[in-house]
Amino acid sequence: IELTNHCNLKCSFCGQLAMTREKGFMSEGTFQKIIDECSLYNTPVRFIRWGEPFLHEKIIDFCKYSKTKGVPTHITNNGLVIKESDMKALIDMEADSLIFSFQGATKEQYEIMRNNKLYDKLRFNILKLIKMRGNRSKPFIHISSTVANESKMEIDSFVNYWGHIVDSVGIGKTNLSYIPDKKLKS
């Protein structure tokens, strides 16, 4: 489910930069209709797509509604706008999972791909959530990253570091062949 197509980032590789459709936020009525239908068919949902879900002012209310309907809800986010109050609410309601989307296996690669200098803020937010969750099992915390040209050693270091902190780590590949900016391909 795309709660919004607004994003706080301007990532170098993202198709959102070319998106021409109108920007907006999903209405509560539309969201409830989707969740009601998912509940009927025992279908989980995932907040993802072209926007940052935590930019939607009703994200916590939407998660609570999903919980009342018995719909497992998973949130993919970039980890930069989630607030401590969001973290607390998600822990208290035992949200199913939070997926933090990285790019790159190093701070430097992240900063190039994400076009920002906010790696330390992302790291801080994840560590804060882990500390707040304590020994609870929910929300399940997963880090998903894609790599471009990082070495095996850099990738292994990333997985080893985060693998001891979060519940799981996944690595994929970003194809940069279509991006004209040469610094991304090096």
N, CA and C atoms as an extended XYZ file, in Angstrom:
558
Properties=species:S:1:pos:R:3:atomname:S:1:resname:S:1:resid:I:1 pbc="F F F"
N         0.852       -1.179        0.000 N   ILE     1
C         0.000        0.000        0.000 CA  ILE     1
C         0.888        1.228        0.000 C   ILE     1
N         0.611        2.138       -0.892 N   GLU     2
C         1.334        3.403       -0.932 CA  GLU     2
C         0.505        4.442       -0.182 C   GLU     2
N         0.887        4.713        1.071 N   LEU     3
C         0.146        5.693        1.862 CA  LEU     3
C         0.332        7.096        1.315 C   LEU     3
N         1.495        7.345        0.742 N   THR     4
C         1.795        8.631        0.129 CA  THR     4
C         2.878        8.435       -0.919 C   THR     4
N         2.909        9.338       -1.874 N   ASN     5
C         4.026        9.329       -2.815 CA  ASN     5
C         4.936       10.535       -2.570 C   ASN     5
N         4.761       11.170       -1.431 N   HIS     6
C         5.697       12.205       -0.995 CA  HIS     6
C         6.902       11.507       -0.369 C   HIS     6
N         8.076       12.070       -0.563 N   CYS     7
C         9.270       11.500        0.049 CA  CYS     7
C        10.167       12.625        0.538 C   CYS     7
N        10.859       12.356        1.620 N   ASN     8
C        11.786       13.328        2.194 CA  ASN     8
C        13.167       13.245        1.556 C   ASN     8
N        13.379       12.289        0.663 N   LEU     9
C        14.679       12.120        0.029 CA  LEU     9
C        14.603       12.357       -1.477 C   LEU     9
N        15.746       12.535       -2.073 N   LYS    10
C        15.888       12.653       -3.528 CA  LYS    10
C        17.041       11.738       -3.940 C   LYS    10
N        16.804       10.441       -3.805 N   CYS    11
C        17.844        9.453       -4.063 CA  CYS    11
C        18.254        9.462       -5.531 C   CYS    11
N        19.545        9.273       -5.741 N   SER    12
C        20.140        9.351       -7.066 CA  SER    12
C        19.561        8.347       -8.048 C   SER    12
N        19.103        7.216       -7.570 N   PHE    13
C        18.674        6.116       -8.418 CA  PHE    13
C        17.149        5.992       -8.533 C   PHE    13
N        16.408        6.790       -7.795 N   CYS    14
C        14.968        6.560       -7.623 CA  CYS    14
C        14.146        7.055       -8.810 C   CYS    14
N        13.218        6.219       -9.215 N   GLY    15
C        12.294        6.571      -10.291 CA  GLY    15
C        11.331        7.672       -9.901 C   GLY    15
N        11.228        7.966       -8.621 N   GLN    16
C        10.314        9.015       -8.201 CA  GLN    16
C        10.712       10.366       -8.796 C   GLN    16
N        11.987       10.517       -9.071 N   LEU    17
C        12.458       11.776       -9.643 CA  LEU    17
C        11.810       12.053      -11.002 C   LEU    17
N        11.392       11.014      -11.690 N   ALA    18
C        10.750       11.164      -12.996 CA  ALA    18
C         9.226       11.050      -12.915 C   ALA    18
N         8.692       10.826      -11.710 N   MET    19
C         7.253       10.634      -11.551 CA  MET    19
C         6.502       11.917      -11.908 C   MET    19
N         5.452       11.765      -12.701 N   THR    20
C         4.669       12.923      -13.118 CA  THR    20
C         3.274       12.948      -12.505 C   THR    20
N         2.884       11.860      -11.836 N   ARG    21
C         1.539       11.866      -11.255 CA  ARG    21
C         1.471       12.800      -10.052 C   ARG    21
N         0.279       13.224       -9.743 N   GLU    22
C         0.050       14.148       -8.634 CA  GLU    22
C         0.493       13.526       -7.315 C   GLU    22
N         1.052       14.353       -6.447 N   LYS    23
C         1.466       13.886       -5.115 CA  LYS    23
C         0.294       14.020       -4.155 C   LYS    23
N         0.218       13.087       -3.225 N   GLY    24
C        -0.872       13.152       -2.270 CA  GLY    24
C        -0.725       12.134       -1.155 C   GLY    24
N        -1.762       12.049       -0.349 N   PHE    25
C        -1.821       11.143        0.795 CA  PHE    25
C        -3.105       10.333        0.716 C   PHE    25
N        -3.030        9.052        1.029 N   MET    26
C        -4.206        8.199        1.002 CA  MET    26
C        -5.206        8.659        2.064 C   MET    26
N        -6.470        8.655        1.703 N   SER    27
C        -7.511        9.047        2.656 CA  SER    27
C        -7.779        7.901        3.627 C   SER    27
N        -8.323        8.268        4.765 N   GLU    28
C        -8.663        7.270        5.775 CA  GLU    28
C        -9.714        6.296        5.250 C   GLU    28
N       -10.684        6.806        4.509 N   GLY    29
C       -11.731        5.952        3.948 CA  GLY    29
C       -11.186        4.913        2.986 C   GLY    29
N       -10.299        5.341        2.111 N   THR    30
C        -9.687        4.408        1.160 CA  THR    30
C        -8.867        3.361        1.904 C   THR    30
N        -8.101        3.804        2.889 N   PHE    31
C        -7.287        2.878        3.657 CA  PHE    31
C        -8.164        1.842        4.355 C   PHE    31
N        -9.210        2.295        5.024 N   GLN    32
C       -10.080        1.361        5.744 CA  GLN    32
C       -10.742        0.364        4.792 C   GLN    32
N       -11.123        0.819        3.613 N   LYS    33
C       -11.722       -0.077        2.621 CA  LYS    33
C       -10.731       -1.168        2.224 C   LYS    33
N        -9.486       -0.792        2.001 N   ILE    34
C        -8.452       -1.769        1.637 CA  ILE    34
C        -8.251       -2.775        2.769 C   ILE    34
N        -8.129       -2.274        3.991 N   ILE    35
C        -7.886       -3.158        5.137 CA  ILE    35
C        -9.079       -4.069        5.381 C   ILE    35
N       -10.282       -3.536        5.259 N   ASP    36
C       -11.477       -4.374        5.430 CA  ASP    36
C       -11.468       -5.531        4.435 C   ASP    36
N       -11.082       -5.242        3.204 N   GLU    37
C       -11.017       -6.281        2.182 CA  GLU    37
C        -9.891       -7.272        2.484 C   GLU    37
N        -8.744       -6.763        2.900 N   CYS    38
C        -7.634       -7.647        3.263 CA  CYS    38
C        -8.026       -8.563        4.413 C   CYS    38
N        -8.786       -8.032        5.351 N   SER    39
C        -9.246       -8.815        6.494 CA  SER    39
C       -10.128       -9.977        6.030 C   SER    39
N       -10.988       -9.719        5.069 N   LEU    40
C       -11.865      -10.765        4.538 CA  LEU    40
C       -11.089      -11.915        3.917 C   LEU    40
N        -9.974      -11.586        3.281 N   TYR    41
C        -9.201      -12.592        2.556 CA  TYR    41
C        -7.921      -13.006        3.277 C   TYR    41
N        -7.810      -12.586        4.540 N   ASN    42
C        -6.661      -12.966        5.356 CA  ASN    42
C        -5.336      -12.603        4.678 C   ASN    42
N        -5.268      -11.373        4.190 N   THR    43
C        -4.119      -10.902        3.425 CA  THR    43
C        -3.337       -9.850        4.205 C   THR    43
N        -2.050      -10.046        4.404 N   PRO    44
C        -1.235       -9.015        5.071 CA  PRO    44
C        -0.994       -7.830        4.139 C   PRO    44
N        -0.561       -6.723        4.707 N   VAL    45
C        -0.247       -5.540        3.902 CA  VAL    45
C         1.154       -5.051        4.244 C   VAL    45
N         1.696       -4.308        3.296 N   ARG    46
C         3.008       -3.697        3.497 CA  ARG    46
C         2.934       -2.265        2.990 C   ARG    46
N         3.333       -1.327        3.839 N   PHE    47
C         3.389        0.077        3.427 CA  PHE    47
C         4.720        0.283        2.706 C   PHE    47
N         4.640        0.569        1.437 N   ILE    48
C         5.828        0.682        0.586 CA  ILE    48
C         5.425        1.389       -0.692 C   ILE    48
N         6.290        1.665       -1.543 N   ARG    49
C         6.172        2.161       -2.922 CA  ARG    49
C         6.999        3.414       -3.075 C   ARG    49
N         6.422        4.476       -3.620 N   TRP    50
C         7.214        5.628       -4.038 CA  TRP    50
C         7.308        6.730       -2.997 C   TRP    50
N         6.758        6.537       -1.834 N   GLY    51
C         6.815        7.574       -0.810 CA  GLY    51
C         7.298        7.030        0.517 C   GLY    51
N         7.492        7.930        1.446 N   GLU    52
C         7.914        7.571        2.799 CA  GLU    52
C         6.675        7.487        3.677 C   GLU    52
N         6.298        6.275        4.140 N   PRO    53
C         5.051        6.114        4.896 CA  PRO    53
C         4.953        6.966        6.159 C   PRO    53
N         6.084        7.247        6.810 N   PHE    54
C         6.021        8.030        8.047 CA  PHE    54
C         5.784        9.520        7.796 C   PHE    54
N         5.678        9.920        6.543 N   LEU    55
C         5.251       11.289        6.240 CA  LEU    55
C         3.733       11.429        6.335 C   LEU    55
N         3.025       10.295        6.321 N   HIS    56
C         1.559       10.332        6.447 CA  HIS    56
C         1.202       10.552        7.910 C   HIS    56
N         0.470       11.609        8.182 N   GLU    57
C         0.165       11.959        9.576 CA  GLU    57
C        -0.688       10.911       10.284 C   GLU    57
N        -1.348       10.035        9.544 N   LYS    58
C        -2.222        9.031       10.160 CA  LYS    58
C        -1.606        7.634       10.185 C   LYS    58
N        -0.324        7.515        9.952 N   ILE    59
C         0.269        6.177        9.854 CA  ILE    59
C         0.026        5.335       11.109 C   ILE    59
N         0.147        5.903       12.268 N   ILE    60
C        -0.060        5.128       13.496 CA  ILE    60
C        -1.528        4.733       13.628 C   ILE    60
N        -2.437        5.647       13.317 N   ASP    61
C        -3.867        5.307       13.322 CA  ASP    61
C        -4.159        4.193       12.330 C   ASP    61
N        -3.523        4.248       11.158 N   PHE    62
C        -3.723        3.214       10.146 CA  PHE    62
C        -3.216        1.865       10.647 C   PHE    62
N        -2.068        1.855       11.314 N   CYS    63
C        -1.534        0.612       11.872 CA  CYS    63
C        -2.470        0.042       12.932 C   CYS    63
N        -3.000        0.920       13.768 N   LYS    64
C        -3.945        0.469       14.804 CA  LYS    64
C        -5.194       -0.127       14.161 C   LYS    64
N        -5.687        0.508       13.107 N   TYR    65
C        -6.873       -0.011       12.418 CA  TYR    65
C        -6.588       -1.401       11.840 C   TYR    65
N        -5.422       -1.556       11.229 N   SER    66
C        -5.031       -2.861       10.692 CA  SER    66
C        -5.018       -3.914       11.791 C   SER    66
N        -4.463       -3.552       12.955 N   LYS    67
C        -4.407       -4.488       14.081 CA  LYS    67
C        -5.809       -4.897       14.533 C   LYS    67
N        -6.733       -3.919       14.611 N   THR    68
C        -8.088       -4.259       15.051 CA  THR    68
C        -8.782       -5.200       14.072 C   THR    68
N        -8.351       -5.183       12.825 N   LYS    69
C        -8.942       -6.053       11.799 CA  LYS    69
C        -8.165       -7.348       11.621 C   LYS    69
N        -7.102       -7.526       12.420 N   GLY    70
C        -6.313       -8.751       12.345 CA  GLY    70
C        -5.460       -8.856       11.087 C   GLY    70
N        -5.138       -7.724       10.487 N   VAL    71
C        -4.340       -7.717        9.258 CA  VAL    71
C        -2.876       -7.447        9.610 C   VAL    71
N        -2.001       -8.434        9.396 N   PRO    72
C        -0.569       -8.194        9.642 CA  PRO    72
C        -0.080       -7.031        8.771 C   PRO    72
N         0.658       -6.121        9.402 N   THR    73
C         1.095       -4.920        8.705 CA  THR    73
C         2.608       -4.762        8.835 C   THR    73
N         3.232       -4.563        7.678 N   HIS    74
C         4.680       -4.418        7.589 CA  HIS    74
C         4.968       -3.053        6.974 C   HIS    74
N         5.943       -2.350        7.522 N   ILE    75
C         6.235       -0.978        7.074 CA  ILE    75
C         7.671       -0.902        6.569 C   ILE    75
N         7.824       -0.557        5.293 N   THR    76
C         9.149       -0.276        4.748 CA  THR    76
C         9.347        1.231        4.770 C   THR    76
N        10.450        1.665        5.356 N   ASN    77
C        10.689        3.104        5.499 CA  ASN    77
C        12.174        3.405        5.369 C   ASN    77
N        12.477        4.684        5.188 N   ASN    78
C        13.887        5.054        5.046 CA  ASN    78
C        14.540        5.407        6.383 C   ASN    78
N        13.771        5.343        7.466 N   GLY    79
C        14.336        5.485        8.809 CA  GLY    79
C        14.700        6.889        9.244 C   GLY    79
N        14.348        7.885        8.450 N   LEU    80
C        14.792        9.239        8.767 CA  LEU    80
C        13.719       10.131        9.369 C   LEU    80
N        12.454        9.820        9.158 N   VAL    81
C        11.398       10.680        9.716 CA  VAL    81
C        10.576        9.985       10.801 C   VAL    81
N        10.864        8.729       11.079 N   ILE    82
C        10.165        8.038       12.163 CA  ILE    82
C        10.514        8.737       13.475 C   ILE    82
N         9.492        9.038       14.259 N   LYS    83
C         9.687        9.742       15.532 CA  LYS    83
C         9.699        8.735       16.682 C   LYS    83
N        10.229        9.166       17.801 N   GLU    84
C        10.248        8.309       18.985 CA  GLU    84
C         8.830        7.917       19.389 C   GLU    84
N         7.884        8.828       19.264 N   SER    85
C         6.490        8.504       19.605 CA  SER    85
C         5.923        7.437       18.664 C   SER    85
N         6.336        7.458       17.384 N   ASP    86
C         5.928        6.407       16.445 CA  ASP    86
C         6.499        5.067       16.897 C   ASP    86
N         7.774        5.079       17.251 N   MET    87
C         8.435        3.849       17.699 CA  MET    87
C         7.706        3.262       18.897 C   MET    87
N         7.412        4.113       19.868 N   LYS    88
C         6.724        3.646       21.081 CA  LYS    88
C         5.367        3.049       20.740 C   LYS    88
N         4.612        3.749       19.894 N   ALA    89
C         3.282        3.262       19.514 CA  ALA    89
C         3.371        1.922       18.784 C   ALA    89
N         4.323        1.776       17.887 N   LEU    90
C         4.475        0.528       17.134 CA  LEU    90
C         4.883       -0.622       18.044 C   LEU    90
N         5.737       -0.337       19.016 N   ILE    91
C         6.132       -1.367       19.985 CA  ILE    91
C         4.943       -1.742       20.855 C   ILE    91
N         4.230       -0.741       21.363 N   ASP    92
C         3.087       -1.001       22.246 CA  ASP    92
C         1.992       -1.806       21.559 C   ASP    92
N         1.750       -1.531       20.266 N   MET    93
C         0.681       -2.262       19.559 CA  MET    93
C         1.182       -3.578       18.965 C   MET    93
N         2.468       -3.865       19.169 N   GLU    94
C         3.102       -5.063       18.612 CA  GLU    94
C         2.926       -5.126       17.096 C   GLU    94
N         3.321       -4.030       16.444 N   ALA    95
C         3.307       -4.007       14.980 CA  ALA    95
C         4.125       -5.189       14.475 C   ALA    95
N         3.772       -5.682       13.310 N   ASP    96
C         4.404       -6.913       12.829 CA  ASP    96
C         5.863       -6.735       12.432 C   ASP    96
N         6.157       -5.779       11.563 N   SER    97
C         7.559       -5.588       11.207 CA  SER    97
C         7.823       -4.193       10.679 C   SER    97
N         9.058       -3.779       10.877 N   LEU    98
C         9.581       -2.535       10.329 CA  LEU    98
C        10.793       -2.894        9.497 C   LEU    98
N        10.767       -2.469        8.253 N   ILE    99
C        11.874       -2.709        7.347 CA  ILE    99
C        12.546       -1.373        7.084 C   ILE    99
N        13.830       -1.301        7.384 N   PHE   100
C        14.591       -0.082        7.135 CA  PHE   100
C        15.359       -0.267        5.837 C   PHE   100
N        15.090        0.616        4.906 N   SER   101
C        15.687        0.527        3.591 CA  SER   101
C        16.953        1.377        3.518 C   SER   101
N        18.056        0.710        3.305 N   PHE   102
C        19.358        1.356        3.099 CA  PHE   102
C        19.635        1.346        1.592 C   PHE   102
N        20.707        1.956        1.220 N   GLN   103
C        21.338        1.750       -0.067 CA  GLN   103
C        22.813        1.753        0.228 C   GLN   103
N        23.534        0.787       -0.305 N   GLY   104
C        24.964        0.722       -0.077 CA  GLY   104
C        25.318       -0.086        1.158 C   GLY   104
N        26.578       -0.502        1.197 N   ALA   105
C        27.069       -1.281        2.333 CA  ALA   105
C        28.009       -0.470        3.207 C   ALA   105
N        28.266        0.767        2.805 N   THR   106
C        29.134        1.637        3.591 CA  THR   106
C        28.448        2.994        3.751 C   THR   106
N        28.898        3.736        4.730 N   LYS   107
C        28.366        5.084        4.933 CA  LYS   107
C        28.574        5.929        3.676 C   LYS   107
N        29.729        5.822        3.078 N   GLU   108
C        30.039        6.617        1.891 CA  GLU   108
C        29.117        6.265        0.716 C   GLU   108
N        28.909        4.976        0.480 N   GLN   109
C        28.035        4.538       -0.616 CA  GLN   109
C        26.595        4.960       -0.336 C   GLN   109
N        26.158        4.831        0.916 N   TYR   110
C        24.817        5.278        1.295 CA  TYR   110
C        24.644        6.758        0.956 C   TYR   110
N        25.621        7.569        1.333 N   GLU   111
C        25.516        9.014        1.115 CA  GLU   111
C        25.483        9.370       -0.370 C   GLU   111
N        26.196        8.617       -1.194 N   ILE   112
C        26.139        8.848       -2.637 CA  ILE   112
C        24.776        8.432       -3.183 C   ILE   112
N        24.352        7.232       -2.855 N   MET   113
C        23.098        6.697       -3.400 CA  MET   113
C        21.874        7.457       -2.888 C   MET   113
N        21.869        7.773       -1.600 N   ARG   114
C        20.720        8.462       -1.010 CA  ARG   114
C        20.803        9.979       -1.171 C   ARG   114
N        21.941       10.444       -1.665 N   ASN   115
C        22.092       11.871       -1.958 CA  ASN   115
C        21.901       12.726       -0.703 C   ASN   115
N        22.470       12.256        0.404 N   ASN   116
C        22.373       13.001        1.659 CA  ASN   116
C        23.512       12.607        2.588 C   ASN   116
N        23.576       13.268        3.702 N   LYS   117
C        24.589       12.987        4.733 CA  LYS   117
C        23.894       12.541        6.023 C   LYS   117
N        22.879       11.691        5.897 N   LEU   118
C        22.039       11.344        7.036 CA  LEU   118
C        22.217        9.911        7.534 C   LEU   118
N        23.280        9.260        7.124 N   TYR   119
C        23.524        7.882        7.555 CA  TYR   119
C        23.527        7.767        9.076 C   TYR   119
N        24.188        8.688        9.754 N   ASP   120
C        24.272        8.608       11.214 CA  ASP   120
C        22.907        8.764       11.874 C   ASP   120
N        22.040        9.572       11.288 N   LYS   121
C        20.685        9.719       11.822 CA  LYS   121
C        19.911        8.412       11.653 C   LYS   121
N        20.033        7.784       10.495 N   LEU   122
C        19.377        6.500       10.262 CA  LEU   122
C        19.872        5.467       11.263 C   LEU   122
N        21.161        5.371       11.418 N   ARG   123
C        21.755        4.430       12.370 CA  ARG   123
C        21.246        4.709       13.788 C   ARG   123
N        21.223        5.982       14.185 N   PHE   124
C        20.738        6.374       15.506 CA  PHE   124
C        19.287        5.930       15.708 C   PHE   124
N        18.434        6.162       14.711 N   ASN   125
C        17.023        5.805       14.835 CA  ASN   125
C        16.826        4.301       14.973 C   ASN   125
N        17.573        3.529       14.221 N   ILE   126
C        17.455        2.070       14.328 CA  ILE   126
C        17.915        1.601       15.700 C   ILE   126
N        19.027        2.116       16.163 N   LEU   127
C        19.534        1.719       17.477 CA  LEU   127
C        18.582        2.141       18.596 C   LEU   127
N        17.967        3.306       18.441 N   LYS   128
C        16.979        3.757       19.433 CA  LYS   128
C        15.791        2.800       19.471 C   LYS   128
N        15.283        2.417       18.302 N   LEU   129
C        14.162        1.482       18.241 CA  LEU   129
C        14.523        0.148       18.882 C   LEU   129
N        15.696       -0.358       18.590 N   ILE   130
C        16.151       -1.619       19.182 CA  ILE   130
C        16.176       -1.513       20.705 C   ILE   130
N        16.721       -0.413       21.203 N   LYS   131
C        16.789       -0.215       22.657 CA  LYS   131
C        15.383       -0.118       23.256 C   LYS   131
N        14.500        0.634       22.609 N   MET   132
C        13.136        0.792       23.123 CA  MET   132
C        12.371       -0.536       23.105 C   MET   132
N        12.573       -1.323       22.073 N   ARG   133
C        11.871       -2.614       21.963 CA  ARG   133
C        12.347       -3.589       23.026 C   ARG   133
N        13.612       -3.482       23.406 N   GLY   134
C        14.137       -4.380       24.436 CA  GLY   134
C        14.084       -5.826       23.994 C   GLY   134
N        13.606       -6.691       24.888 N   ASN   135
C        13.588       -8.126       24.575 CA  ASN   135
C        12.277       -8.592       23.942 C   ASN   135
N        11.434       -7.663       23.544 N   ARG   136
C        10.191       -8.043       22.860 CA  ARG   136
C        10.505       -8.551       21.449 C   ARG   136
N         9.616       -9.343       20.921 N   SER   137
C         9.843       -9.890       19.577 CA  SER   137
C         9.211       -9.041       18.476 C   SER   137
N         8.329       -8.121       18.864 N   LYS   138
C         7.676       -7.280       17.853 CA  LYS   138
C         7.853       -5.813       18.194 C   LYS   138
N         8.020       -4.999       17.171 N   PRO   139
C         8.034       -5.365       15.764 CA  PRO   139
C         9.343       -6.050       15.372 C   PRO   139
N         9.235       -7.000       14.442 N   PHE   140
C        10.395       -7.623       13.842 CA  PHE   140
C        11.122       -6.528       13.068 C   PHE   140
N        12.426       -6.439       13.230 N   ILE   141
C        13.181       -5.352       12.606 CA  ILE   141
C        14.149       -5.932       11.574 C   ILE   141
N        13.947       -5.496       10.340 N   HIS   142
C        14.735       -5.992        9.217 CA  HIS   142
C        15.408       -4.818        8.524 C   HIS   142
N        16.640       -5.024        8.119 N   ILE   143
C        17.339       -4.041        7.290 CA  ILE   143
C        17.478       -4.628        5.901 C   ILE   143
N        17.051       -3.845        4.932 N   SER   144
C        17.163       -4.239        3.535 CA  SER   144
C        18.036       -3.221        2.827 C   SER   144
N        19.070       -3.697        2.167 N   SER   145
C        19.933       -2.787        1.428 CA  SER   145
C        20.203       -3.355        0.050 C   SER   145
N        20.458       -2.454       -0.865 N   THR   146
C        20.953       -2.888       -2.161 CA  THR   146
C        22.348       -2.324       -2.325 C   THR   146
N        23.137       -3.015       -3.087 N   VAL   147
C        24.505       -2.587       -3.334 CA  VAL   147
C        24.697       -2.426       -4.832 C   VAL   147
N        25.696       -1.653       -5.180 N   ALA   148
C        26.017       -1.445       -6.593 CA  ALA   148
C        27.378       -2.078       -6.886 C   ALA   148
N        28.419       -1.445       -6.408 N   ASN   149
C        29.770       -1.918       -6.712 CA  ASN   149
C        30.612       -2.159       -5.469 C   ASN   149
N        29.961       -2.339       -4.336 N   GLU   150
C        30.714       -2.577       -3.112 CA  GLU   150
C        31.434       -3.926       -3.185 C   GLU   150
N        32.528       -4.003       -2.465 N   SER   151
C        33.302       -5.251       -2.429 CA  SER   151
C        32.603       -6.262       -1.526 C   SER   151
N        32.992       -7.526       -1.683 N   LYS   152
C        32.461       -8.579       -0.814 CA  LYS   152
C        32.794       -8.274        0.640 C   LYS   152
N        33.981       -7.746        0.881 N   MET   153
C        34.392       -7.408        2.241 CA  MET   153
C        33.480       -6.315        2.826 C   MET   153
N        33.147       -5.291        2.038 N   GLU   154
C        32.259       -4.221        2.510 CA  GLU   154
C        30.862       -4.768        2.801 C   GLU   154
N        30.372       -5.624        1.923 N   ILE   155
C        29.040       -6.219        2.112 CA  ILE   155
C        29.034       -7.108        3.349 C   ILE   155
N        30.047       -7.957        3.484 N   ASP   156
C        30.137       -8.841        4.660 CA  ASP   156
C        30.220       -8.029        5.945 C   ASP   156
N        30.966       -6.939        5.924 N   SER   157
C        31.095       -6.090        7.103 CA  SER   157
C        29.745       -5.488        7.484 C   SER   157
N        28.991       -5.018        6.495 N   PHE   158
C        27.659       -4.461        6.727 CA  PHE   158
C        26.734       -5.510        7.347 C   PHE   158
N        26.694       -6.692        6.740 N   VAL   159
C        25.824       -7.775        7.234 CA  VAL   159
C        26.244       -8.206        8.633 C   VAL   159
N        27.545       -8.330        8.863 N   ASN   160
C        28.022       -8.738       10.193 CA  ASN   160
C        27.681       -7.707       11.254 C   ASN   160
N        27.868       -6.428       10.937 N   TYR   161
C        27.566       -5.378       11.910 CA  TYR   161
C        26.073       -5.386       12.255 C   TYR   161
N        25.213       -5.221       11.237 N   TRP   162
C        23.782       -5.108       11.494 CA  TRP   162
C        23.154       -6.439       11.917 C   TRP   162
N        23.726       -7.536       11.449 N   GLY   163
C        23.177       -8.849       11.783 CA  GLY   163
C        23.218       -9.168       13.263 C   GLY   163
N        24.091       -8.492       13.997 N   HIS   164
C        24.161       -8.686       15.447 CA  HIS   164
C        23.250       -7.720       16.204 C   HIS   164
N        22.602       -6.840       15.486 N   ILE   165
C        21.776       -5.809       16.124 CA  ILE   165
C        20.293       -6.011       15.830 C   ILE   165
N        19.946       -6.223       14.557 N   VAL   166
C        18.548       -6.352       14.140 CA  VAL   166
C        18.190       -7.823       13.953 C   VAL   166
N        16.919       -8.077       13.638 N   ASP   167
C        16.451       -9.459       13.508 CA  ASP   167
C        16.885      -10.127       12.205 C   ASP   167
N        17.015       -9.344       11.141 N   SER   168
C        17.509       -9.912        9.883 CA  SER   168
C        18.014       -8.804        8.966 C   SER   168
N        18.879       -9.207        8.035 N   VAL   169
C        19.479       -8.291        7.067 CA  VAL   169
C        19.378       -8.942        5.695 C   VAL   169
N        18.942       -8.165        4.712 N   GLY   170
C        18.883       -8.663        3.340 CA  GLY   170
C        19.647       -7.735        2.416 C   GLY   170
N        20.333       -8.323        1.441 N   ILE   171
C        21.111       -7.547        0.482 CA  ILE   171
C        20.643       -7.885       -0.926 C   ILE   171
N        20.386       -6.836       -1.707 N   GLY   172
C        20.029       -6.997       -3.109 CA  GLY   172
C        20.987       -6.202       -3.968 C   GLY   172
N        20.665       -6.046       -5.226 N   LYS   173
C        21.546       -5.358       -6.172 CA  LYS   173
C        20.791       -4.219       -6.829 C   LYS   173
N        21.432       -3.052       -6.940 N   THR   174
C        20.885       -1.918       -7.681 CA  THR   174
C        21.616       -1.837       -9.014 C   THR   174
N        20.854       -1.788      -10.090 N   ASN   175
C        21.425       -1.655      -11.422 CA  ASN   175
C        21.561       -0.180      -11.745 C   ASN   175
N        22.786        0.274      -11.878 N   LEU   176
C        23.043        1.691      -12.134 CA  LEU   176
C        23.338        1.980      -13.601 C   LEU   176
N        23.158        1.015      -14.458 N   SER   177
C        23.548        1.183      -15.857 CA  SER   177
C        22.773        2.287      -16.565 C   SER   177
N        21.598        2.625      -16.083 N   TYR   178
C        20.775        3.647      -16.726 CA  TYR   178
C        21.007        5.050      -16.155 C   TYR   178
N        21.828        5.171      -15.120 N   ILE   179
C        22.042        6.463      -14.472 CA  ILE   179
C        23.242        7.158      -15.125 C   ILE   179
N        23.046        8.358      -15.649 N   PRO   180
C        24.130        9.036      -16.359 CA  PRO   180
C        25.244        9.558      -15.468 C   PRO   180
N        25.019        9.720      -14.184 N   ASP   181
C        26.019       10.276      -13.265 CA  ASP   181
C        27.162        9.277      -13.065 C   ASP   181
N        28.327        9.596      -13.574 N   LYS   182
C        29.468        8.664      -13.554 CA  LYS   182
C        29.949        8.337      -12.148 C   LYS   182
N        29.801        9.257      -11.206 N   LYS   183
C        30.320        8.989       -9.851 CA  LYS   183
C        29.569        7.833       -9.179 C   LYS   183
N        28.340        7.570       -9.607 N   LEU   184
C        27.590        6.451       -9.032 CA  LEU   184
C        28.084        5.109       -9.548 C   LEU   184
N        28.699        5.101      -10.705 N   LYS   185
C        29.117        3.850      -11.317 CA  LYS   185
C        30.506        3.407      -10.885 C   LYS   185
N        31.245        4.269      -10.245 N   SER   186
C        32.627        3.907       -9.893 CA  SER   186
C        32.696        2.957       -8.738 C   SER   186
